[in-house]
């Protein structure tokens, strides 16, 4: 059974930082591209950042230079370090396992709420 469990969300002031974590189980973690998506109220879910098992990362333009995605394959965990947070970063953040030819199923975590407000 595949599980993606996010943690680290919460309330932070503008300009602050948070680190999200996603612990994965039930998959061969190191061989899968992992990512973070977010969905703000009334908006579509959007890709924030993605990181393949070995290779270059990918970021949405809106978070480049502020957010950093990383992974620890030994711990089956992917992280999203968020800095210089803005009110428009407020959203539910979801951990995601991408499809691939070798592993065609995609999976989602349940999400963690990030609220940026003074």
Secondary structure, 3 states (H helix, E strand, C coil): CCEEEEECCEEECCCCCEEEEEEEECCCHHHCCEEEEEECCCCCCEEEEEECCCCCEEECCCCCCCEEEEEECCCCEEEEEECCCCHHHCEEEEEEECCCCCCCCCEECCCEEEEECC
